[in-house]
Amino acid sequence: MLKYPPKNRNYFYGYRTRQSMESQEKWDFAQTFAAREMIKQAWYMLTIATVGLFLNPEEMLSMFLSFGFILLSVIIMLVKTENKLKQKFKQAK
């Protein structure tokens, strides 16, 4: 999404929330900001996964921890992007 963000608002591709779809300006900003946040979260998960390789946790524990980190990363990305949208576009209301 960072290299080729969707140009127009749509329901199929991109960072789609009620707030990001309110205007084209919000849409454009949300696409690039969310893409950068996804890349940051991917680096954090890669670091955690690398550490996990050396700790060698039990298989079920490893699965639950992986799922938890992925879910946490998505939540962090959503919260940061929505807060940034509110902060940047609050004066527009």
N, CA, C and O atoms as a CHARMM CRD file, in Angstrom:
* protein
*
  372
    1    1 MET  N      0.81800  -1.19600   0.00000 PROA 1      0.00000
    2    1 MET  CA     0.00000   0.00000   0.00000 PROA 1      0.00000
    3    1 MET  C      0.86000   1.25700   0.00000 PROA 1      0.00000
    4    1 MET  O      0.40200   2.31700  -0.42700 PROA 1      0.00000
    5    2 LEU  N      2.07100   1.15500   0.46200 PROA 2      0.00000
    6    2 LEU  CA     2.92300   2.34400   0.50400 PROA 2      0.00000
    7    2 LEU  C      3.37800   2.72800  -0.89700 PROA 2      0.00000
    8    2 LEU  O      3.36800   3.90400  -1.26100 PROA 2      0.00000
    9    3 LYS  N      3.77400   1.73500  -1.67700 PROA 3      0.00000
   10    3 LYS  CA     4.25900   2.01000  -3.02600 PROA 3      0.00000
   11    3 LYS  C      3.12500   2.30600  -4.00300 PROA 3      0.00000
   12    3 LYS  O      3.23400   3.21400  -4.82700 PROA 3      0.00000
   13    4 TYR  N      2.04600   1.54800  -3.91400 PROA 4      0.00000
   14    4 TYR  CA     0.90800   1.70300  -4.82400 PROA 4      0.00000
   15    4 TYR  C     -0.39100   1.82700  -4.03000 PROA 4      0.00000
   16    4 TYR  O     -1.21200   0.91000  -4.04700 PROA 4      0.00000
   17    5 PRO  N     -0.58700   2.94400  -3.33800 PROA 5      0.00000
   18    5 PRO  CA    -1.83000   3.08600  -2.56800 PROA 5      0.00000
   19    5 PRO  C     -3.02500   3.23100  -3.50200 PROA 5      0.00000
   20    5 PRO  O     -2.88300   3.73800  -4.61500 PROA 5      0.00000
   21    6 PRO  N     -4.19500   2.79300  -3.06400 PROA 6      0.00000
   22    6 PRO  CA    -5.37900   2.96000  -3.90300 PROA 6      0.00000
   23    6 PRO  C     -5.66700   4.44700  -4.10200 PROA 6      0.00000
   24    6 PRO  O     -5.66200   5.22100  -3.14500 PROA 6      0.00000
   25    7 LYS  N     -5.91400   4.83400  -5.33400 PROA 7      0.00000
   26    7 LYS  CA    -6.10300   6.25000  -5.64200 PROA 7      0.00000
   27    7 LYS  C     -7.47500   6.76800  -5.21300 PROA 7      0.00000
   28    7 LYS  O     -7.60400   7.90300  -4.75300 PROA 7      0.00000
   29    8 ASN  N     -8.49000   5.93200  -5.36800 PROA 8      0.00000
   30    8 ASN  CA    -9.85100   6.35800  -5.03600 PROA 8      0.00000
   31    8 ASN  C    -10.41000   5.50100  -3.91200 PROA 8      0.00000
   32    8 ASN  O    -10.01100   4.35200  -3.72400 PROA 8      0.00000
   33    9 ARG  N    -11.33700   6.08500  -3.17300 PROA 9      0.00000
   34    9 ARG  CA   -11.99000   5.33200  -2.10100 PROA 9      0.00000
   35    9 ARG  C    -12.72600   4.14300  -2.70200 PROA 9      0.00000
   36    9 ARG  O    -13.37500   4.26100  -3.74200 PROA 9      0.00000
   37   10 ASN  N    -12.61700   2.99700  -2.04000 PROA 10     0.00000
   38   10 ASN  CA   -13.29800   1.79300  -2.51500 PROA 10     0.00000
   39   10 ASN  C    -13.55400   0.87600  -1.32900 PROA 10     0.00000
   40   10 ASN  O    -13.09300   1.13900  -0.21800 PROA 10     0.00000
   41   11 TYR  N    -14.28600  -0.19200  -1.57100 PROA 11     0.00000
   42   11 TYR  CA   -14.63000  -1.13100  -0.49800 PROA 11     0.00000
   43   11 TYR  C    -13.84400  -2.43600  -0.58800 PROA 11     0.00000
   44   11 TYR  O    -14.17100  -3.40500   0.09700 PROA 11     0.00000
   45   12 PHE  N    -12.80100  -2.47000  -1.43600 PROA 12     0.00000
   46   12 PHE  CA   -12.09900  -3.72600  -1.66000 PROA 12     0.00000
   47   12 PHE  C    -10.63500  -3.71100  -1.25700 PROA 12     0.00000
   48   12 PHE  O    -10.10200  -4.74800  -0.86300 PROA 12     0.00000
   49   13 TYR  N     -9.97000  -2.56900  -1.34400 PROA 13     0.00000
   50   13 TYR  CA    -8.52300  -2.54600  -1.18700 PROA 13     0.00000
   51   13 TYR  C     -8.10600  -1.29600  -0.44200 PROA 13     0.00000
   52   13 TYR  O     -8.56500  -0.19700  -0.75300 PROA 13     0.00000
   53   14 GLY  N     -7.23000  -1.46300   0.54800 PROA 14     0.00000
   54   14 GLY  CA    -6.70900  -0.31600   1.27600 PROA 14     0.00000
   55   14 GLY  C     -7.15300  -0.31400   2.72800 PROA 14     0.00000
   56   14 GLY  O     -7.83100  -1.22900   3.19500 PROA 14     0.00000
   57   15 TYR  N     -6.75500   0.73600   3.42700 PROA 15     0.00000
   58   15 TYR  CA    -7.14700   0.92800   4.82600 PROA 15     0.00000
   59   15 TYR  C     -8.54300   1.54000   4.81600 PROA 15     0.00000
   60   15 TYR  O     -8.70500   2.71700   4.49100 PROA 15     0.00000
   61   16 ARG  N     -9.55300   0.74400   5.17300 PROA 16     0.00000
   62   16 ARG  CA   -10.94400   1.17700   5.07600 PROA 16     0.00000
   63   16 ARG  C    -11.60000   1.21800   6.44800 PROA 16     0.00000
   64   16 ARG  O    -11.87700   0.17800   7.04700 PROA 16     0.00000
   65   17 THR  N    -11.84200   2.40600   6.93200 PROA 17     0.00000
   66   17 THR  CA   -12.65300   2.59800   8.12400 PROA 17     0.00000
   67   17 THR  C    -13.63100   3.71900   7.81600 PROA 17     0.00000
   68   17 THR  O    -13.48400   4.42500   6.81800 PROA 17     0.00000
   69   18 ARG  N    -14.61400   3.87700   8.66200 PROA 18     0.00000
   70   18 ARG  CA   -15.60100   4.93700   8.45600 PROA 18     0.00000
   71   18 ARG  C    -14.90900   6.29600   8.33800 PROA 18     0.00000
   72   18 ARG  O    -15.23600   7.10000   7.46700 PROA 18     0.00000
   73   19 GLN  N    -13.96300   6.53000   9.21600 PROA 19     0.00000
   74   19 GLN  CA   -13.27900   7.82100   9.23500 PROA 19     0.00000
   75   19 GLN  C    -12.39500   8.01700   8.00500 PROA 19     0.00000
   76   19 GLN  O    -12.36300   9.11000   7.44000 PROA 19     0.00000
   77   20 SER  N    -11.68500   6.98400   7.58800 PROA 20     0.00000
   78   20 SER  CA   -10.77800   7.14000   6.44000 PROA 20     0.00000
   79   20 SER  C    -11.53300   7.32300   5.12800 PROA 20     0.00000
   80   20 SER  O    -10.96900   7.82800   4.15800 PROA 20     0.00000
   81   21 MET  N    -12.79300   6.92100   5.08700 PROA 21     0.00000
   82   21 MET  CA   -13.56500   7.02600   3.85100 PROA 21     0.00000
   83   21 MET  C    -14.44000   8.28100   3.79200 PROA 21     0.00000
   84   21 MET  O    -15.22000   8.44400   2.85400 PROA 21     0.00000
   85   22 GLU  N    -14.31700   9.16100   4.77800 PROA 22     0.00000
   86   22 GLU  CA   -15.14400  10.37300   4.79200 PROA 22     0.00000
   87   22 GLU  C    -14.81000  11.33000   3.65700 PROA 22     0.00000
   88   22 GLU  O    -15.70400  11.98000   3.11500 PROA 22     0.00000
   89   23 SER  N    -13.54800  11.42500   3.29500 PROA 23     0.00000
   90   23 SER  CA   -13.15100  12.32100   2.20700 PROA 23     0.00000
   91   23 SER  C    -11.93900  11.73500   1.49400 PROA 23     0.00000
   92   23 SER  O    -11.24800  10.86300   2.02100 PROA 23     0.00000
   93   24 GLN  N    -11.70000  12.22800   0.29800 PROA 24     0.00000
   94   24 GLN  CA   -10.54700  11.74400  -0.46400 PROA 24     0.00000
   95   24 GLN  C     -9.24100  12.11800   0.22900 PROA 24     0.00000
   96   24 GLN  O     -8.27500  11.35500   0.19900 PROA 24     0.00000
   97   25 GLU  N     -9.21600  13.29500   0.85400 PROA 25     0.00000
   98   25 GLU  CA    -8.00700  13.74000   1.55600 PROA 25     0.00000
   99   25 GLU  C     -7.68300  12.80700   2.73000 PROA 25     0.00000
  100   25 GLU  O     -6.52900  12.42500   2.92500 PROA 25     0.00000
  101   26 LYS  N     -8.70800  12.44700   3.50600 PROA 26     0.00000
  102   26 LYS  CA    -8.50600  11.50600   4.61500 PROA 26     0.00000
  103   26 LYS  C     -8.08100  10.13900   4.09100 PROA 26     0.00000
  104   26 LYS  O     -7.21100   9.48300   4.66400 PROA 26     0.00000
  105   27 TRP  N     -8.70600   9.72100   2.99700 PROA 27     0.00000
  106   27 TRP  CA    -8.38200   8.43300   2.38800 PROA 27     0.00000
  107   27 TRP  C     -6.90600   8.37600   2.00200 PROA 27     0.00000
  108   27 TRP  O     -6.20800   7.41800   2.33500 PROA 27     0.00000
  109   28 ASP  N     -6.43900   9.40100   1.30200 PROA 28     0.00000
  110   28 ASP  CA    -5.04800   9.43200   0.84500 PROA 28     0.00000
  111   28 ASP  C     -4.07300   9.41500   2.01900 PROA 28     0.00000
  112   28 ASP  O     -3.07800   8.69100   1.99900 PROA 28     0.00000
  113   29 PHE  N     -4.36600  10.21400   3.03600 PROA 29     0.00000
  114   29 PHE  CA    -3.49700  10.25800   4.21300 PROA 29     0.00000
  115   29 PHE  C     -3.48800   8.90500   4.93200 PROA 29     0.00000
  116   29 PHE  O     -2.42700   8.40400   5.30700 PROA 29     0.00000
  117   30 ALA  N     -4.67100   8.32000   5.12000 PROA 30     0.00000
  118   30 ALA  CA    -4.78000   7.05500   5.85800 PROA 30     0.00000
  119   30 ALA  C     -4.02500   5.92800   5.15700 PROA 30     0.00000
  120   30 ALA  O     -3.43800   5.07600   5.82300 PROA 30     0.00000
  121   31 GLN  N     -4.03300   5.91100   3.83300 PROA 31     0.00000
  122   31 GLN  CA    -3.35300   4.83900   3.09800 PROA 31     0.00000
  123   31 GLN  C     -1.85200   4.84700   3.36700 PROA 31     0.00000
  124   31 GLN  O     -1.26400   3.80400   3.65500 PROA 31     0.00000
  125   32 THR  N     -1.24000   6.00600   3.27300 PROA 32     0.00000
  126   32 THR  CA     0.21300   6.06400   3.46800 PROA 32     0.00000
  127   32 THR  C      0.59200   5.89400   4.93500 PROA 32     0.00000
  128   32 THR  O      1.57000   5.21500   5.24800 PROA 32     0.00000
  129   33 PHE  N     -0.17900   6.51000   5.84100 PROA 33     0.00000
  130   33 PHE  CA     0.14300   6.39200   7.26700 PROA 33     0.00000
  131   33 PHE  C     -0.02000   4.94400   7.73400 PROA 33     0.00000
  132   33 PHE  O      0.85000   4.41600   8.42700 PROA 33     0.00000
  133   34 ALA  N     -1.13000   4.30000   7.35900 PROA 34     0.00000
  134   34 ALA  CA    -1.37000   2.91600   7.77300 PROA 34     0.00000
  135   34 ALA  C     -0.31100   1.98100   7.19400 PROA 34     0.00000
  136   34 ALA  O      0.11800   1.04300   7.86500 PROA 34     0.00000
  137   35 ALA  N      0.10800   2.22600   5.96600 PROA 35     0.00000
  138   35 ALA  CA     1.14300   1.38400   5.35400 PROA 35     0.00000
  139   35 ALA  C      2.44900   1.48900   6.13500 PROA 35     0.00000
  140   35 ALA  O      3.11500   0.48100   6.37400 PROA 35     0.00000
  141   36 ARG  N      2.81300   2.69600   6.53000 PROA 36     0.00000
  142   36 ARG  CA     4.04300   2.86800   7.32500 PROA 36     0.00000
  143   36 ARG  C      3.92500   2.16000   8.67600 PROA 36     0.00000
  144   36 ARG  O      4.87600   1.53300   9.14300 PROA 36     0.00000
  145   37 GLU  N      2.75500   2.26600   9.29500 PROA 37     0.00000
  146   37 GLU  CA     2.54100   1.59600  10.58100 PROA 37     0.00000
  147   37 GLU  C      2.59200   0.07700  10.42900 PROA 37     0.00000
  148   37 GLU  O      3.12300  -0.61500  11.29700 PROA 37     0.00000
  149   38 MET  N      2.04500  -0.44100   9.33400 PROA 38     0.00000
  150   38 MET  CA     2.09800  -1.88900   9.10000 PROA 38     0.00000
  151   38 MET  C      3.54200  -2.35800   8.95500 PROA 38     0.00000
  152   38 MET  O      3.90800  -3.42300   9.45100 PROA 38     0.00000
  153   39 ILE  N      4.35000  -1.56800   8.28000 PROA 39     0.00000
  154   39 ILE  CA     5.76400  -1.92500   8.11300 PROA 39     0.00000
  155   39 ILE  C      6.47400  -1.91800   9.46700 PROA 39     0.00000
  156   39 ILE  O      7.26800  -2.81300   9.75700 PROA 39     0.00000
  157   40 LYS  N      6.18900  -0.91000  10.29700 PROA 40     0.00000
  158   40 LYS  CA     6.78600  -0.86400  11.64300 PROA 40     0.00000
  159   40 LYS  C      6.38400  -2.08900  12.45400 PROA 40     0.00000
  160   40 LYS  O      7.22500  -2.72500  13.08900 PROA 40     0.00000
  161   41 GLN  N      5.09500  -2.41600  12.42800 PROA 41     0.00000
  162   41 GLN  CA     4.60900  -3.56100  13.19300 PROA 41     0.00000
  163   41 GLN  C      5.22500  -4.85900  12.67300 PROA 41     0.00000
  164   41 GLN  O      5.50500  -5.76500  13.45800 PROA 41     0.00000
  165   42 ALA  N      5.43600  -4.95700  11.37200 PROA 42     0.00000
  166   42 ALA  CA     6.06300  -6.15500  10.80300 PROA 42     0.00000
  167   42 ALA  C      7.49100  -6.31400  11.31700 PROA 42     0.00000
  168   42 ALA  O      7.92500  -7.42900  11.60600 PROA 42     0.00000
  169   43 TRP  N      8.21600  -5.21400  11.43000 PROA 43     0.00000
  170   43 TRP  CA     9.58400  -5.28300  11.97500 PROA 43     0.00000
  171   43 TRP  C      9.56700  -5.71700  13.43800 PROA 43     0.00000
  172   43 TRP  O     10.40900  -6.50700  13.86400 PROA 43     0.00000
  173   44 TYR  N      8.60400  -5.19700  14.21100 PROA 44     0.00000
  174   44 TYR  CA     8.50100  -5.61000  15.61400 PROA 44     0.00000
  175   44 TYR  C      8.21300  -7.10800  15.70900 PROA 44     0.00000
  176   44 TYR  O      8.81900  -7.81300  16.51600 PROA 44     0.00000
  177   45 MET  N      7.28000  -7.59100  14.87400 PROA 45     0.00000
  178   45 MET  CA     6.94000  -9.01300  14.91000 PROA 45     0.00000
  179   45 MET  C      8.11800  -9.87500  14.46100 PROA 45     0.00000
  180   45 MET  O      8.34300 -10.95500  15.00800 PROA 45     0.00000
  181   46 LEU  N      8.86100  -9.40700  13.47800 PROA 46     0.00000
  182   46 LEU  CA    10.04000 -10.14800  13.01900 PROA 46     0.00000
  183   46 LEU  C     11.08300 -10.25200  14.12700 PROA 46     0.00000
  184   46 LEU  O     11.70300 -11.30000  14.31000 PROA 46     0.00000
  185   47 THR  N     11.27000  -9.16600  14.85900 PROA 47     0.00000
  186   47 THR  CA    12.21100  -9.17300  15.98200 PROA 47     0.00000
  187   47 THR  C     11.76400 -10.16100  17.05500 PROA 47     0.00000
  188   47 THR  O     12.56700 -10.94600  17.56000 PROA 47     0.00000
  189   48 ILE  N     10.48600 -10.11700  17.39500 PROA 48     0.00000
  190   48 ILE  CA     9.95200 -11.02900  18.41300 PROA 48     0.00000
  191   48 ILE  C     10.06400 -12.47800  17.94000 PROA 48     0.00000
  192   48 ILE  O     10.40600 -13.36200  18.72500 PROA 48     0.00000
  193   49 ALA  N      9.77600 -12.72400  16.66000 PROA 49     0.00000
  194   49 ALA  CA     9.86400 -14.08500  16.12100 PROA 49     0.00000
  195   49 ALA  C     11.29700 -14.59800  16.15200 PROA 49     0.00000
  196   49 ALA  O     11.53300 -15.77300  16.43300 PROA 49     0.00000
  197   50 THR  N     12.24800 -13.72600  15.86600 PROA 50     0.00000
  198   50 THR  CA    13.65700 -14.12100  15.89600 PROA 50     0.00000
  199   50 THR  C     14.07700 -14.50600  17.31200 PROA 50     0.00000
  200   50 THR  O     14.77200 -15.50300  17.51000 PROA 50     0.00000
  201   51 VAL  N     13.65800 -13.72400  18.28100 PROA 51     0.00000
  202   51 VAL  CA    13.95100 -14.05600  19.68400 PROA 51     0.00000
  203   51 VAL  C     13.27800 -15.37600  20.04900 PROA 51     0.00000
  204   51 VAL  O     13.86200 -16.20200  20.75000 PROA 51     0.00000
  205   52 GLY  N     12.04700 -15.57100  19.57000 PROA 52     0.00000
  206   52 GLY  CA    11.31300 -16.79800  19.84800 PROA 52     0.00000
  207   52 GLY  C     11.98800 -18.04600  19.31100 PROA 52     0.00000
  208   52 GLY  O     11.84000 -19.12900  19.87600 PROA 52     0.00000
  209   53 LEU  N     12.72400 -17.89700  18.22600 PROA 53     0.00000
  210   53 LEU  CA    13.44800 -19.05000  17.66900 PROA 53     0.00000
  211   53 LEU  C     14.47900 -19.59500  18.64900 PROA 53     0.00000
  212   53 LEU  O     14.70800 -20.80300  18.71600 PROA 53     0.00000
  213   54 PHE  N     15.08700 -18.71000  19.39400 PROA 54     0.00000
  214   54 PHE  CA    16.13400 -19.12200  20.33200 PROA 54     0.00000
  215   54 PHE  C     15.56100 -19.59200  21.67000 PROA 54     0.00000
  216   54 PHE  O     16.21100 -20.35200  22.38800 PROA 54     0.00000
  217   55 LEU  N     14.35900 -19.15000  22.00500 PROA 55     0.00000
  218   55 LEU  CA    13.74300 -19.57100  23.26200 PROA 55     0.00000
  219   55 LEU  C     13.10700 -20.94600  23.14400 PROA 55     0.00000
  220   55 LEU  O     12.98300 -21.66300  24.13700 PROA 55     0.00000
  221   56 ASN  N     12.70200 -21.32000  21.92500 PROA 56     0.00000
  222   56 ASN  CA    12.13400 -22.62700  21.64400 PROA 56     0.00000
  223   56 ASN  C     10.96500 -22.97600  22.57600 PROA 56     0.00000
  224   56 ASN  O     11.03600 -23.96300  23.30800 PROA 56     0.00000
  225   57 PRO  N      9.88600 -22.17200  22.55700 PROA 57     0.00000
  226   57 PRO  CA     8.74300 -22.47400  23.42400 PROA 57     0.00000
  227   57 PRO  C      7.96300 -23.68900  22.91100 PROA 57     0.00000
  228   57 PRO  O      8.14700 -24.13300  21.77800 PROA 57     0.00000
  229   58 GLU  N      7.10500 -24.20100  23.76000 PROA 58     0.00000
  230   58 GLU  CA     6.24800 -25.32100  23.39500 PROA 58     0.00000
  231   58 GLU  C      5.38200 -24.92400  22.18900 PROA 58     0.00000
  232   58 GLU  O      5.07700 -23.74500  22.00700 PROA 58     0.00000
  233   59 GLU  N      4.99200 -25.89500  21.37700 PROA 59     0.00000
  234   59 GLU  CA     4.28000 -25.62800  20.12200 PROA 59     0.00000
  235   59 GLU  C      2.96800 -24.87000  20.33300 PROA 59     0.00000
  236   59 GLU  O      2.72300 -23.87500  19.65000 PROA 59     0.00000
  237   60 MET  N      2.12600 -25.31600  21.25500 PROA 60     0.00000
  238   60 MET  CA     0.84000 -24.64200  21.49100 PROA 60     0.00000
  239   60 MET  C      1.04900 -23.23900  22.04000 PROA 60     0.00000
  240   60 MET  O      0.36700 -22.30300  21.62200 PROA 60     0.00000
  241   61 LEU  N      1.96900 -23.08600  22.95600 PROA 61     0.00000
  242   61 LEU  CA     2.26900 -21.77300  23.51300 PROA 61     0.00000
  243   61 LEU  C      2.76000 -20.84200  22.41300 PROA 61     0.00000
  244   61 LEU  O      2.36500 -19.67800  22.34400 PROA 61     0.00000
  245   62 SER  N      3.61600 -21.36400  21.56700 PROA 62     0.00000
  246   62 SER  CA     4.15000 -20.58000  20.45600 PROA 62     0.00000
  247   62 SER  C      3.02900 -20.11600  19.52800 PROA 62     0.00000
  248   62 SER  O      3.02900 -18.97100  19.07700 PROA 62     0.00000
  249   63 MET  N      2.08100 -20.99600  19.24500 PROA 63     0.00000
  250   63 MET  CA     0.95700 -20.65200  18.37900 PROA 63     0.00000
  251   63 MET  C      0.10900 -19.54300  19.00100 PROA 63     0.00000
  252   63 MET  O     -0.25000 -18.58400  18.31800 PROA 63     0.00000
  253   64 PHE  N     -0.21000 -19.66400  20.27200 PROA 64     0.00000
  254   64 PHE  CA    -1.02900 -18.64700  20.93800 PROA 64     0.00000
  255   64 PHE  C     -0.29400 -17.31400  21.05300 PROA 64     0.00000
  256   64 PHE  O     -0.89500 -16.25400  20.87500 PROA 64     0.00000
  257   65 LEU  N      0.98600 -17.36300  21.34400 PROA 65     0.00000
  258   65 LEU  CA     1.77000 -16.12800  21.40900 PROA 65     0.00000
  259   65 LEU  C      1.84000 -15.44600  20.04900 PROA 65     0.00000
  260   65 LEU  O      1.72000 -14.22500  19.95600 PROA 65     0.00000
  261   66 SER  N      2.03400 -16.22700  19.00300 PROA 66     0.00000
  262   66 SER  CA     2.08500 -15.66500  17.64800 PROA 66     0.00000
  263   66 SER  C      0.76800 -14.99400  17.29500 PROA 66     0.00000
  264   66 SER  O      0.75000 -13.87200  16.79000 PROA 66     0.00000
  265   67 PHE  N     -0.32900 -15.68200  17.56100 PROA 67     0.00000
  266   67 PHE  CA    -1.64800 -15.11400  17.29000 PROA 67     0.00000
  267   67 PHE  C     -1.85200 -13.83700  18.10000 PROA 67     0.00000
  268   67 PHE  O     -2.37000 -12.84700  17.58500 PROA 67     0.00000
  269   68 GLY  N     -1.44900 -13.86300  19.35500 PROA 68     0.00000
  270   68 GLY  CA    -1.59100 -12.68300  20.21100 PROA 68     0.00000
  271   68 GLY  C     -0.79200 -11.49600  19.71100 PROA 68     0.00000
  272   68 GLY  O     -1.28500 -10.36800  19.71900 PROA 68     0.00000
  273   69 PHE  N      0.44200 -11.73600  19.27400 PROA 69     0.00000
  274   69 PHE  CA     1.27300 -10.64200  18.75300 PROA 69     0.00000
  275   69 PHE  C      0.71100 -10.08100  17.45400 PROA 69     0.00000
  276   69 PHE  O      0.75600  -8.87100  17.23300 PROA 69     0.00000
  277   70 ILE  N      0.18500 -10.94300  16.59800 PROA 70     0.00000
  278   70 ILE  CA    -0.41800 -10.46200  15.34700 PROA 70     0.00000
  279   70 ILE  C     -1.64100  -9.61300  15.65100 PROA 70     0.00000
  280   70 ILE  O     -1.80300  -8.53100  15.08700 PROA 70     0.00000
  281   71 LEU  N     -2.49900 -10.09500  16.53700 PROA 71     0.00000
  282   71 LEU  CA    -3.69900  -9.34400  16.91200 PROA 71     0.00000
  283   71 LEU  C     -3.33100  -8.01000  17.55100 PROA 71     0.00000
  284   71 LEU  O     -3.93200  -6.98300  17.23400 PROA 71     0.00000
  285   72 LEU  N     -2.36300  -8.01800  18.43300 PROA 72     0.00000
  286   72 LEU  CA    -1.90500  -6.78800  19.07900 PROA 72     0.00000
  287   72 LEU  C     -1.34900  -5.80100  18.05000 PROA 72     0.00000
  288   72 LEU  O     -1.60200  -4.60000  18.14300 PROA 72     0.00000
  289   73 SER  N     -0.60500  -6.29700  17.08600 PROA 73     0.00000
  290   73 SER  CA    -0.04700  -5.42900  16.04300 PROA 73     0.00000
  291   73 SER  C     -1.14100  -4.76500  15.22100 PROA 73     0.00000
  292   73 SER  O     -1.05100  -3.58000  14.90200 PROA 73     0.00000
  293   74 VAL  N     -2.16600  -5.52200  14.88100 PROA 74     0.00000
  294   74 VAL  CA    -3.28200  -4.95500  14.11400 PROA 74     0.00000
  295   74 VAL  C     -4.00200  -3.89500  14.93600 PROA 74     0.00000
  296   74 VAL  O     -4.33200  -2.82800  14.41700 PROA 74     0.00000
  297   75 ILE  N     -4.24700  -4.17300  16.19900 PROA 75     0.00000
  298   75 ILE  CA    -4.93300  -3.20700  17.06600 PROA 75     0.00000
  299   75 ILE  C     -4.10800  -1.93500  17.21000 PROA 75     0.00000
  300   75 ILE  O     -4.65000  -0.83300  17.12900 PROA 75     0.00000
  301   76 ILE  N     -2.80900  -2.07600  17.42300 PROA 76     0.00000
  302   76 ILE  CA    -1.93900  -0.90000  17.55600 PROA 76     0.00000
  303   76 ILE  C     -1.97500  -0.06800  16.28200 PROA 76     0.00000
  304   76 ILE  O     -2.07900   1.15700  16.34400 PROA 76     0.00000
  305   77 MET  N     -1.89100  -0.72400  15.12300 PROA 77     0.00000
  306   77 MET  CA    -1.92200  -0.00900  13.84500 PROA 77     0.00000
  307   77 MET  C     -3.24700   0.73300  13.66500 PROA 77     0.00000
  308   77 MET  O     -3.25800   1.88800  13.24000 PROA 77     0.00000
  309   78 LEU  N     -4.35500   0.07700  13.98500 PROA 78     0.00000
  310   78 LEU  CA    -5.66800   0.71700  13.85800 PROA 78     0.00000
  311   78 LEU  C     -5.79400   1.92900  14.77800 PROA 78     0.00000
  312   78 LEU  O     -6.22900   2.99700  14.34900 PROA 78     0.00000
  313   79 VAL  N     -5.41500   1.76200  16.03200 PROA 79     0.00000
  314   79 VAL  CA    -5.53000   2.85500  17.00500 PROA 79     0.00000
  315   79 VAL  C     -4.64700   4.03000  16.60400 PROA 79     0.00000
  316   79 VAL  O     -5.09000   5.17800  16.63800 PROA 79     0.00000
  317   80 LYS  N     -3.40400   3.75400  16.22600 PROA 80     0.00000
  318   80 LYS  CA    -2.49500   4.84000  15.84200 PROA 80     0.00000
  319   80 LYS  C     -3.00600   5.58100  14.60900 PROA 80     0.00000
  320   80 LYS  O     -2.95600   6.81000  14.55700 PROA 80     0.00000
  321   81 THR  N     -3.49400   4.84300  13.62500 PROA 81     0.00000
  322   81 THR  CA    -3.97800   5.48100  12.39700 PROA 81     0.00000
  323   81 THR  C     -5.23300   6.29300  12.66700 PROA 81     0.00000
  324   81 THR  O     -5.34700   7.42400  12.19400 PROA 81     0.00000
  325   82 GLU  N     -6.17100   5.74300  13.41300 PROA 82     0.00000
  326   82 GLU  CA    -7.40500   6.48300  13.70700 PROA 82     0.00000
  327   82 GLU  C     -7.11000   7.72900  14.54000 PROA 82     0.00000
  328   82 GLU  O     -7.68500   8.78800  14.29200 PROA 82     0.00000
  329   83 ASN  N     -6.22100   7.61100  15.52300 PROA 83     0.00000
  330   83 ASN  CA    -5.85800   8.78400  16.33000 PROA 83     0.00000
  331   83 ASN  C     -5.17900   9.84700  15.48100 PROA 83     0.00000
  332   83 ASN  O     -5.43800  11.03800  15.65600 PROA 83     0.00000
  333   84 LYS  N     -4.32100   9.43300  14.57200 PROA 84     0.00000
  334   84 LYS  CA    -3.63100  10.38800  13.70300 PROA 84     0.00000
  335   84 LYS  C     -4.62600  11.06700  12.75900 PROA 84     0.00000
  336   84 LYS  O     -4.50400  12.26200  12.49200 PROA 84     0.00000
  337   85 LEU  N     -5.59700  10.32600  12.25900 PROA 85     0.00000
  338   85 LEU  CA    -6.63700  10.92500  11.41600 PROA 85     0.00000
  339   85 LEU  C     -7.43000  11.96400  12.20200 PROA 85     0.00000
  340   85 LEU  O     -7.68000  13.06100  11.70200 PROA 85     0.00000
  341   86 LYS  N     -7.82800  11.62700  13.42900 PROA 86     0.00000
  342   86 LYS  CA    -8.57500  12.57500  14.26600 PROA 86     0.00000
  343   86 LYS  C     -7.74600  13.81400  14.55100 PROA 86     0.00000
  344   86 LYS  O     -8.24500  14.93700  14.47900 PROA 86     0.00000
  345   87 GLN  N     -6.48400  13.60700  14.87200 PROA 87     0.00000
  346   87 GLN  CA    -5.59300  14.72000  15.20100 PROA 87     0.00000
  347   87 GLN  C     -5.37700  15.62200  13.98800 PROA 87     0.00000
  348   87 GLN  O     -5.44600  16.84500  14.11000 PROA 87     0.00000
  349   88 LYS  N     -5.12200  15.04800  12.84800 PROA 88     0.00000
  350   88 LYS  CA    -4.80900  15.83000  11.65000 PROA 88     0.00000
  351   88 LYS  C     -6.03000  16.54900  11.08800 PROA 88     0.00000
  352   88 LYS  O     -5.90800  17.66200  10.57600 PROA 88     0.00000
  353   89 PHE  N     -7.19600  15.93500  11.17600 PROA 89     0.00000
  354   89 PHE  CA    -8.38600  16.49100  10.53800 PROA 89     0.00000
  355   89 PHE  C     -9.41200  17.03900  11.52200 PROA 89     0.00000
  356   89 PHE  O    -10.55700  17.27100  11.13500 PROA 89     0.00000
  357   90 LYS  N     -9.03600  17.25600  12.79100 PROA 90     0.00000
  358   90 LYS  CA   -10.00800  17.76400  13.76300 PROA 90     0.00000
  359   90 LYS  C    -10.41900  19.19700  13.46000 PROA 90     0.00000
  360   90 LYS  O    -11.56200  19.56800  13.72800 PROA 90     0.00000
  361   91 GLN  N     -9.52400  20.01400  12.91000 PROA 91     0.00000
  362   91 GLN  CA    -9.85100  21.39700  12.61100 PROA 91     0.00000
  363   91 GLN  C    -10.76100  21.50200  11.38500 PROA 91     0.00000
  364   91 GLN  O    -11.32800  22.56600  11.13800 PROA 91     0.00000
  365   92 ALA  N    -10.91300  20.42500  10.61700 PROA 92     0.00000
  366   92 ALA  CA   -11.74800  20.46500   9.41800 PROA 92     0.00000
  367   92 ALA  C    -13.23300  20.44900   9.75100 PROA 92     0.00000
  368   92 ALA  O    -14.04900  20.83800   8.91500 PROA 92     0.00000
  369   93 LYS  N    -13.60200  20.01200  10.94300 PROA 93     0.00000
  370   93 LYS  CA   -15.02800  19.92100  11.30300 PROA 93     0.00000
  371   93 LYS  C    -15.62200  21.25400  11.63000 PROA 93     0.00000
  372   93 LYS  O    -16.80700  21.34100  11.95100 PROA 93     0.00000
